[in-house]
Amino acid sequence: MSMILKKLETFAELEKISYLERKVWGMDPIPTHQTLTAVKNGGVAIGAFAGEQIVGFLYSFAGYSKGETYLCSHMMGIDPDYQNQGIGYLLKMKQAQEAEKLGYQKIRWTYDPLESRNGYLNIVKLGAICSDYIENCYGEMSDGLNNGLPSDRFNVEWLMTSPYQEQRKRLFTKLSVQKQGVLLDWELREDGLPQAARKNINWAALSNASFLYVPVPTEFQFIKQQDMGLAIDWRLKTREAFTEAFNHHWAVAHIIRSKERPIQHYVLVKRQSLALSNLKKEGEFI
């Protein structure tokens, strides 16, 4: 498929985003006068086109917190007819290029940690990291993906030009899940759906660990369709596991997938170990 990525800067170009917002989420779109103002003041909007048709977009605006300037990536949508074709990755890489031109060194955005495909894109393919968990970030949401659940989110940061982007490839290449570092147990129910189970965690005993692991289901939307109570249970138990880990200065930095299991594992490392000066040989952190 021939795909053209284009920076959206005019009112007419940004109007095309509204079409996709309605198609993807069935929601009222962001007013175009707002997106136009954002891109004229440090923001970036990217469109993915198949011929003349827009099939994906990414919208971001300037962010500032605690003396730090960054690009805040607010929304990315892919036409349902074009999903799972790598368009999201292309949009993010184009966004990074445009962000660097504007002088940004970091991009931040939120996503649902239980949406496994988004997680793999953000954490593994792009190399974003996370040590910030926001409970019910957007309040009650009525769209198909979020309806019925607290809108918990990871608030991730992508250090596009950091040397960590190269180092991480060797650090996680041969990594496998080690039972002693798993923060949440799980088992298959009789109906074949995975169910989480809390563990009593001794954080002092984990102080010398290099990696910790939190399982999440690979097909969360399917679980929602089959058993909303089970979906809520996954939300609450993973919320607890991630929040405790982040409070103990751990950060999500990788994901381990398994084709044979309905689970993938987030991999956490000590936050301070992500500084380049603390990276050692393959698979080790200070």
C-alpha positions as CSV (number, residue, x, y, z in Angstrom):
1,M,0.0,0.0,0.0
2,S,1.3,3.4,-1.0
3,M,1.1,5.7,2.0
4,I,1.8,9.5,2.0
5,L,2.5,11.2,5.3
6,K,1.8,14.9,5.4
7,K,2.0,17.7,8.0
8,L,-1.4,19.3,8.3
9,E,-1.2,23.1,8.6
10,T,-4.3,24.7,7.0
11,F,-7.9,24.9,8.1
12,A,-9.0,22.7,5.1
13,E,-6.3,20.1,5.9
14,L,-7.2,20.0,9.6
15,E,-10.9,19.6,8.8
16,K,-10.1,16.1,7.4
17,I,-9.3,15.1,11.0
18,S,-12.9,15.6,12.0
19,Y,-14.1,13.0,9.6
20,L,-11.8,10.3,11.1
21,E,-12.7,11.3,14.7
22,R,-16.3,10.5,14.0
23,K,-15.6,7.3,12.1
24,V,-13.1,5.9,14.7
25,W,-14.8,6.9,17.9
26,G,-18.3,8.1,17.0
27,M,-17.7,11.3,19.0
28,D,-17.9,15.0,18.4
29,P,-14.6,16.1,16.9
30,I,-12.2,18.7,18.3
31,P,-13.1,22.1,16.8
32,T,-10.8,22.8,13.9
33,H,-10.2,26.4,15.1
34,Q,-8.6,24.8,18.1
35,T,-6.3,22.4,16.2
36,L,-5.4,25.2,13.8
37,T,-4.4,27.4,16.7
38,A,-2.3,24.6,18.3
39,V,-0.3,23.8,15.1
40,K,0.4,27.5,14.7
41,N,1.8,27.7,18.2
42,G,4.2,24.8,18.6
43,G,1.8,21.9,17.8
44,V,2.1,19.2,15.2
45,A,-0.6,17.5,13.2
46,I,0.2,14.7,10.8
47,G,-2.1,13.0,8.3
48,A,-1.7,9.6,6.6
49,F,-3.2,9.4,3.1
50,A,-4.0,6.5,0.8
51,G,-4.2,8.5,-2.4
52,E,-6.5,11.4,-1.6
53,Q,-8.2,9.7,1.3
54,I,-7.1,10.4,4.8
55,V,-6.8,7.1,6.7
56,G,-4.9,8.1,9.8
57,F,-4.0,11.2,11.8
58,L,-2.0,12.3,14.8
59,Y,-2.6,15.6,16.7
60,S,-0.3,17.2,19.3
61,F,0.3,20.5,20.9
62,A,3.0,22.3,23.0
63,G,3.3,21.1,26.6
64,Y,5.0,22.6,29.6
65,S,5.5,21.3,33.2
66,K,7.9,22.0,36.0
67,G,10.2,24.0,33.8
68,E,10.3,21.5,31.0
69,T,8.9,22.0,27.4
70,Y,7.8,19.0,25.4
71,L,5.3,18.0,22.7
72,C,2.0,16.6,24.1
73,S,0.6,14.0,21.7
74,H,-3.1,14.1,22.3
75,M,-4.8,12.0,19.8
76,M,-4.1,9.4,17.1
77,G,-6.7,7.7,15.0
78,I,-6.6,5.1,12.2
79,D,-9.5,4.3,9.9
80,P,-10.9,0.9,11.0
81,D,-10.4,-0.3,7.4
82,Y,-6.7,0.4,7.6
83,Q,-5.8,-0.7,11.1
84,N,-3.1,-3.2,11.9
85,Q,-1.0,-2.1,8.9
86,G,1.7,-0.2,10.7
87,I,0.3,3.2,10.0
88,G,0.5,4.2,13.7
89,Y,4.2,3.6,13.7
90,L,4.7,5.7,10.6
91,L,2.7,8.6,12.1
92,K,4.7,8.5,15.3
93,M,8.0,8.5,13.4
94,K,6.9,11.4,11.2
95,Q,5.8,13.2,14.4
96,A,9.3,12.7,15.9
97,Q,10.9,14.2,12.8
98,E,8.7,17.3,12.9
99,A,9.1,17.6,16.7
100,E,12.9,17.7,16.4
101,K,12.7,20.4,13.7
102,L,10.8,22.5,16.3
103,G,13.4,21.9,18.9
104,Y,11.6,19.3,21.1
105,Q,13.6,16.5,22.8
106,K,10.6,14.7,24.3
107,I,7.1,13.8,23.4
108,R,4.5,12.8,26.0
109,W,1.1,11.1,25.6
110,T,-1.3,8.8,27.4
111,Y,-2.7,5.4,26.5
112,D,-4.6,2.6,28.2
113,P,-2.1,0.1,29.5
114,L,-4.6,-2.7,28.9
115,E,-4.7,-2.1,25.2
116,S,-1.9,-4.5,24.3
117,R,-1.3,-3.5,20.7
118,N,-1.0,0.2,21.7
119,G,1.4,-0.9,24.4
120,Y,3.6,-2.8,22.1
121,L,3.8,0.1,19.6
122,N,4.5,2.7,22.3
123,I,6.9,0.8,24.5
124,V,8.7,-1.7,22.3
125,K,8.6,-0.3,18.8
126,L,9.0,3.4,19.7
127,G,10.9,3.0,23.0
128,A,8.7,5.2,25.2
129,I,9.0,4.7,29.0
130,C,6.5,5.2,31.8
131,S,6.5,5.8,35.5
132,D,3.3,7.8,35.8
133,Y,-0.1,6.1,36.2
134,I,-3.2,8.3,36.1
135,E,-6.4,6.8,37.6
136,N,-9.6,7.6,35.6
137,C,-7.7,10.1,33.6
138,Y,-10.6,11.3,31.4
139,G,-13.5,10.4,33.7
140,E,-16.4,8.4,32.3
141,M,-16.1,7.9,28.5
142,S,-19.0,6.6,26.4
143,D,-17.2,5.5,23.2
144,G,-17.0,1.8,22.3
145,L,-13.4,1.3,23.5
146,N,-13.8,2.9,26.9
147,N,-17.4,2.6,27.9
148,G,-18.0,1.0,31.2
149,L,-14.5,1.3,32.6
150,P,-12.4,3.8,34.5
151,S,-10.3,5.6,31.9
152,D,-6.9,4.8,33.6
153,R,-3.9,5.7,31.5
154,F,-0.1,5.4,31.3
155,N,1.5,8.9,30.9
156,V,4.5,7.9,28.8
157,E,7.5,9.9,27.7
158,W,9.5,9.3,24.5
159,L,13.0,10.6,24.5
160,M,13.5,10.5,20.7
161,T,17.2,11.4,20.5
162,S,18.4,9.8,23.8
163,P,21.2,7.2,23.5
164,Y,18.8,4.9,25.4
165,Q,17.0,4.3,22.1
166,E,20.0,2.4,20.9
167,Q,21.0,0.8,24.2
168,R,17.6,-0.7,24.9
169,K,17.8,-3.0,21.9
170,R,20.6,-5.0,23.4
171,L,19.4,-4.7,27.0
172,F,16.1,-6.5,26.3
173,T,17.0,-8.8,23.4
174,K,17.4,-12.1,25.4
175,L,15.1,-11.2,28.3
176,S,12.5,-13.8,29.6
177,V,9.9,-13.6,32.4
178,Q,11.3,-14.7,35.7
179,K,8.7,-15.9,38.2
180,Q,10.2,-14.3,41.2
181,G,9.8,-10.8,39.7
182,V,6.2,-11.1,38.6
183,L,4.0,-8.7,40.5
184,L,0.6,-10.2,39.6
185,D,-0.4,-13.8,39.2
186,W,-2.9,-15.0,36.6
187,E,-4.7,-18.2,35.5
188,L,-7.1,-19.4,32.9
189,R,-10.7,-19.8,33.8
190,E,-12.8,-22.7,32.6
191,D,-14.1,-20.5,29.8
192,G,-10.5,-19.9,28.6
193,L,-10.3,-16.2,29.7
194,P,-7.3,-15.1,31.8
195,Q,-8.0,-13.9,35.3
196,A,-5.6,-12.0,37.5
197,A,-4.7,-12.8,41.1
198,R,-3.0,-10.4,43.6
199,K,0.3,-11.3,45.2
200,N,1.8,-10.1,48.5
201,I,4.9,-8.2,47.3
202,N,7.9,-7.8,49.5
203,W,9.4,-4.7,48.0
204,A,12.5,-4.8,50.2
205,A,13.3,-8.3,48.8
206,L,13.0,-6.9,45.3
207,S,15.4,-4.0,45.8
208,N,18.3,-5.8,44.1
209,A,16.2,-7.1,41.2
210,S,17.0,-5.9,37.7
211,F,13.5,-6.5,36.2
212,L,9.9,-6.8,37.4
213,Y,7.0,-8.0,35.3
214,V,3.2,-7.2,35.2
215,P,0.9,-9.4,33.0
216,V,-1.9,-7.9,31.0
217,P,-4.4,-9.7,28.7
218,T,-3.6,-9.5,24.9
219,E,-7.3,-9.3,23.9
220,F,-8.8,-6.9,26.5
221,Q,-11.6,-5.7,24.3
222,F,-12.7,-9.3,23.8
223,I,-12.7,-9.8,27.6
224,K,-14.9,-6.7,27.9
225,Q,-17.4,-8.2,25.4
226,Q,-17.5,-11.5,27.2
227,D,-17.4,-10.4,30.9
228,M,-17.3,-6.8,31.9
229,G,-16.8,-7.8,35.5
230,L,-13.6,-9.6,34.6
231,A,-12.4,-6.6,32.6
232,I,-13.0,-4.3,35.6
233,D,-11.1,-6.8,37.8
234,W,-8.1,-6.6,35.4
235,R,-8.3,-2.8,35.5
236,L,-8.2,-2.6,39.3
237,K,-5.5,-5.2,39.9
238,T,-3.1,-3.9,37.3
239,R,-3.8,-0.4,38.6
240,E,-2.6,-1.5,42.0
241,A,0.5,-3.3,40.7
242,F,1.7,-0.5,38.5
243,T,0.9,2.2,41.0
244,E,2.9,0.4,43.7
245,A,5.8,-0.2,41.4
246,F,6.0,3.4,40.2
247,N,5.8,4.6,43.8
248,H,8.9,2.4,44.4
249,H,10.7,4.1,41.6
250,W,10.3,1.5,38.9
251,A,9.4,2.3,35.3
252,V,7.9,0.4,32.4
253,A,10.5,0.0,29.6
254,H,9.7,-3.2,27.6
255,I,7.1,-5.8,26.8
256,I,7.5,-9.6,26.5
257,R,5.0,-11.3,24.2
258,S,4.0,-15.0,24.1
259,K,2.2,-16.4,21.1
260,E,1.0,-19.4,23.1
261,R,-0.6,-17.4,26.0
262,P,-3.4,-14.9,26.2
263,I,-1.0,-12.6,28.2
264,Q,1.9,-10.3,27.6
265,H,4.2,-8.9,30.3
266,Y,5.2,-5.4,30.8
267,V,8.9,-5.2,31.9
268,L,9.9,-2.7,34.6
269,V,13.3,-1.4,35.5
270,K,14.5,1.0,38.1
271,R,13.9,4.5,36.9
272,Q,17.4,5.7,37.7
273,S,18.9,2.9,35.7
274,L,17.6,4.3,32.4
275,A,20.2,7.1,32.4
276,L,22.9,6.1,29.9
277,S,25.6,6.4,32.6
278,N,23.9,3.6,34.5
279,L,23.6,1.1,31.5
280,K,25.9,-1.8,31.7
281,K,26.4,-4.8,29.6
282,E,23.5,-6.7,28.0
283,G,20.6,-7.4,30.3
284,E,22.1,-5.6,33.3
285,F,21.4,-2.3,35.1
286,I,23.1,-0.6,38.0
